[in-house]
Amino acid sequence: MKKLIYTIIGILSVLNSNGQDILVKNGTLITITDGVKENTDILIRNGKISQISKGIKAGAGIEVVDADGMFVMPGIIDAHSHLAIDAVNEATDPNTAMVWVGDALNPYDVGMYRALAGGVTISHAMHGSANAVGGQCETIKHRWGVHDPDQLRMEGAPRTIKFALGENPMRVHGEGRGITPRTRMGIEQVFRKSFAEAQVYIEEWKAYNSGKVKTPPAYDLRKETMADILKGEILIHCHSYRADEILMLMDVLRDYGVKNITFQHVNEGFKVAPELAAFGAHASVFSDWWAYKFEVYYSTAYNAAILSKNGVVTSINSDSRELIRHLYHEAAKTQKYGGLSDNEALRLITINPAIQLGIDDRVGSLEKGKEGDLAIFKNHPLSIYAVPQKTIVDGQVRFDIDKDPADIRIDIDPKETIPAYIETQTENGHSCDDGCLQGVHELLGHKH
Amino acid sequence: MKHSTLLTFILVLFILPFGNSQNSNEPSKITSTFVIQNVHIISQAGQAPIFGSILIKDGLIESKGTSVNIPFDAEIIDGDSMYVYPGFIDALSHTGIKKEEEGERVKAKNPGNPPNDLAGITPDKSAMDLVSHKEKSIKDLRSSGFTISHTVPYGKMLPGNGSIILLDGESKEEMSLRENVSMYAQIKGARGVYPGTIIGVMAKWRELYRSAEFAKKHKSQYQSNPVGLKKPSYDKELEAFFPILEKKQKVFFEASNALTIQRALSLQKDLGFELVLADVKQGQNALDKIKSSGAQILLSFELPKEEKKEKEKDGDEKEKDGDEKEKKSEKKKDKIDPEKEALEKRKAESIKNYVAQAAFFEENNIPFSFSLVSGKANDLHANLRRMIEAGLSEKTALQALTSNPAKLLQIDKVAGTIDKGKLANLIMTDKPFFEEKAKIKYVFVQGNPFKTEEKKKKKKSEGDKDQIDIKGKWSYEMNIPMPNNTGVILIEKTGETFQVSISSADDPTDFEVIEDIELDGDNLVFDFDVDNGGMQMNIGMDLNFDEESFEGTVTAGQFGTFDMNGTRTSKDPKNN
């Protein structure tokens, strides 16, 4: 038995043998918030960046990584993904605010390791877009190698929730079931009704807790969550495409005093960029992906650049197990389409998504006191020749291109059938749909 | 055979009642006094056997040891130096309960807020109401040494409450030992309605639990002083939580894989109920959390099948010289795909890990019992032996089947050991139980003796090891009361192994093909998966062949094992 455990530990030791202290020497540091520093060292102690300067001497027992000729940037952050969760859509109701994908974390999802191989250290594991109000999401750190789902959570990160506009909720509930929302107007009503109910719910509990009413109101987890949004405790991330709907949701939020929102996909964001900036809304977009459904035809690869230049905090996300492996290429596209500077382009996958997830005080740039999440590249990350070499999470090397086993899986199904030849698996591709509708095809009767 | 057809056919099986034959071995009840003589008595796990007798009177153990008085009315059973153990206790299963048909999906008016029964929320449903003394599972478990089951209803997230039953009786009333002792839970979503997924079930759990807390508080306030209070409404689902809130009952959570264990533990951490993790198969990965949670553990005794090792032929080939031979061996080498080999190695490691789970828990001093929610009872002996080979001690294995579940189910005053005054629940084996060839000869439940049936296996004489030529066309029949229980099996020989094609009478042209099956003497064992839009099931067949006929069993996933037989229709599989 012991032998076996050692074998397993042996396989994973590649990833876990490095403590929480690490010194990365002589790299070109792309700090994001404090310029580029050539031939500079960065020391991580107890998982946090403790020093950035030249000529740092490694103390005893500190692992040293020689990054001479390499580029060192903050770990990439993906503000929209569905990695490492066993359930994406609880598509049974237009409002499922009570569910939380953090309940279905799966540390064995090998997609997380592949993301690490693309320099991504944090992703926003989101509920899908089947419902107008979807479930709560979870910001995870890619601590590949752990067995405990709780260790994936980025402790202390703000709560977030998925909202969705347009065709997905209309299709699932209106077309699929003949209930509200059948139209874009119906979706607005789902939001307004839910917020209004939550306001009443808050008052009911106030009355009970102050002793005015003796009988407790019916406990309702959906309303609890909606109430927490009203109280500003939960950040909204809303699946969106069309400009008119984006404006609609901002109106709704204004009416209910809700301030924190990031529009996801937001393909027509370029049309309402000033309005988004005025509201303080953020945008998380694809670099150049559209036309996969009717409402996503009017798009441009200049979206990220236009939004950025208008002062909207913008990020580029993946929503895909494949795109997440080269978000640095996705960011680079904004230099071709929009002429963003290196730093502006890299902000799209570092500090900006961190702001959108409410974790920019902890990650997203190389600064003393921030968490030790690094991506080390051969060649500049925005170069077409960029190759991630090592990805470090909290001072631990979780991906190392020189120690990249053929089979990195942790959990092996003892009943798996091993095919005579190895087939490539079909991932969620662009051709069909975005990843947001996972798990609802059955409900749609396999209609796309 | 079309996947969907096969699946439907198998699902249909479980709607239909089995032709339940009366137990032919049932004793004539002339007396309720028995003396078992000349046996090695292992009164409890870890105790050295004592050679002596046991006196059973009116279902209870009257006395045991070397000086037992034989009453005049006693029926004497000569133990013939056999071994007697306390009867096994199954800590969780669906014994005696028929699995209900899933049926047509009922369209809920509002899928987001369906009635509780559609949502799979029936914690008030009593296992005792569903038990039938005629169910085959009762006899199956008994034949494997079990005398008591903690049985729970089938269902979705909250299927109902558990009851403890004796595995003998003419009615469920007779079988009942204790009713409504536990709450059974699964992370299993409803079909097309809320909660439909893991995240839905988790959220609903929290909401129900907290609602129950408020309901309970409200009710007790109302009972002590109703003045000025709104009348609490009766809610049977929430009231089913009250014993859980009061910690009078534990939640038995089906948690076979590592992640379900973690999910059940996080609900327990948030809500604070007393938890029993059941049907655990991957507990190693959550050791620290299990320890700190104080949750109790029921391990599944089901194990993944050991992979058959490929015959090593390389050695022979290498010794031979000559160009031709070298070329041949090179060809062979080409065939070995290193990627496939590496995958197989990791799979084998994974299987080992499952087998070693019980030993791991023992090593870490975490007591456990066995549950039978999944797996076939008649695999118990073989699987226990695999666990013991992997380091589990016999003492702990026996505790997990006797004293531990007795304590957990709070029936240790009446069961779990062989002691005066306890229920006469015993098993008698011809050899020490954990020996390879040990067979259970008698099982006593409440003092009623059951002689276990010998499996009718045709034995071959030692020298006769020739394989039977099974190539050809066979017709088969499954012992299942339904129309399409017949079909055709074509067996072709491909090199050293066989290829089996199987079809069912409802679509005789549609064959399921299984390749690379080895014949062991006259025994052909193979399995295949059927998949119908996500609903997967493994069908296993274990057939013993004669020149002109075969007989054996078919196992349909967790639904059970059925007899199957057939006859040869042609020596040529291609003959029409």
Chai-1 contact restraints between the chains, C-beta under 6 A:
chainA,res_idxA,chainB,res_idxB,connection_type,confidence,min_distance_angstrom,max_distance_angstrom,comment,restraint_id
A,M1,B,A356,contact,1.0,0.0,6.0,A-B,restraint_1
A,M1,B,A359,contact,1.0,0.0,6.0,A-B,restraint_2
A,M1,B,F360,contact,1.0,0.0,6.0,A-B,restraint_3
A,M1,B,G391,contact,1.0,0.0,6.0,A-B,restraint_4
A,L4,B,K352,contact,1.0,0.0,6.0,A-B,restraint_5
A,L4,B,N353,contact,1.0,0.0,6.0,A-B,restraint_6
A,D86,B,I198,contact,1.0,0.0,6.0,A-B,restraint_7
A,A87,B,T197,contact,1.0,0.0,6.0,A-B,restraint_8
A,A87,B,I198,contact,1.0,0.0,6.0,A-B,restraint_9
A,A87,B,I199,contact,1.0,0.0,6.0,A-B,restraint_10
A,E90,B,T197,contact,1.0,0.0,6.0,A-B,restraint_11
A,E90,B,I199,contact,1.0,0.0,6.0,A-B,restraint_12
A,E90,B,G200,contact,1.0,0.0,6.0,A-B,restraint_13
A,T92,B,P111,contact,1.0,0.0,6.0,A-B,restraint_14
A,T92,B,G112,contact,1.0,0.0,6.0,A-B,restraint_15
A,T92,B,V193,contact,1.0,0.0,6.0,A-B,restraint_16
A,T92,B,Y194,contact,1.0,0.0,6.0,A-B,restraint_17
A,T92,B,G196,contact,1.0,0.0,6.0,A-B,restraint_18
A,D93,B,G112,contact,1.0,0.0,6.0,A-B,restraint_19
A,D93,B,Y194,contact,1.0,0.0,6.0,A-B,restraint_20
A,M98,B,A203,contact,1.0,0.0,6.0,A-B,restraint_21
A,V99,B,I199,contact,1.0,0.0,6.0,A-B,restraint_22
A,V99,B,G200,contact,1.0,0.0,6.0,A-B,restraint_23
A,V99,B,A203,contact,1.0,0.0,6.0,A-B,restraint_24
A,V101,B,I199,contact,1.0,0.0,6.0,A-B,restraint_25
A,D103,B,I199,contact,1.0,0.0,6.0,A-B,restraint_26
A,D103,B,M202,contact,1.0,0.0,6.0,A-B,restraint_27
A,A104,B,I198,contact,1.0,0.0,6.0,A-B,restraint_28
A,A104,B,I199,contact,1.0,0.0,6.0,A-B,restraint_29
A,N106,B,L259,contact,1.0,0.0,6.0,A-B,restraint_30
A,G135,B,I199,contact,1.0,0.0,6.0,A-B,restraint_31
A,H147,B,N285,contact,1.0,0.0,6.0,A-B,restraint_32
A,P149,B,Q262,contact,1.0,0.0,6.0,A-B,restraint_33
A,K214,B,G228,contact,1.0,0.0,6.0,A-B,restraint_34
A,K214,B,L229,contact,1.0,0.0,6.0,A-B,restraint_35
A,T215,B,K230,contact,1.0,0.0,6.0,A-B,restraint_36
A,P216,B,F214,contact,1.0,0.0,6.0,A-B,restraint_37
A,Y219,B,R210,contact,1.0,0.0,6.0,A-B,restraint_38
A,Y219,B,S211,contact,1.0,0.0,6.0,A-B,restraint_39
A,Y219,B,F214,contact,1.0,0.0,6.0,A-B,restraint_40
A,L221,B,A203,contact,1.0,0.0,6.0,A-B,restraint_41
A,L221,B,E207,contact,1.0,0.0,6.0,A-B,restraint_42
A,D407,B,R346,contact,1.0,0.0,6.0,A-B,restraint_43
A,I412,B,R346,contact,1.0,0.0,6.0,A-B,restraint_44
A,I412,B,K347,contact,1.0,0.0,6.0,A-B,restraint_45
A,I412,B,S350,contact,1.0,0.0,6.0,A-B,restraint_46
A,P414,B,P304,contact,1.0,0.0,6.0,A-B,restraint_47
A,P414,B,S350,contact,1.0,0.0,6.0,A-B,restraint_48
A,P414,B,I351,contact,1.0,0.0,6.0,A-B,restraint_49
A,P414,B,Y354,contact,1.0,0.0,6.0,A-B,restraint_50
A,K415,B,P304,contact,1.0,0.0,6.0,A-B,restraint_51
A,I418,B,K340,contact,1.0,0.0,6.0,A-B,restraint_52
A,I418,B,L343,contact,1.0,0.0,6.0,A-B,restraint_53
A,I418,B,E344,contact,1.0,0.0,6.0,A-B,restraint_54
A,I422,B,E339,contact,1.0,0.0,6.0,A-B,restraint_55
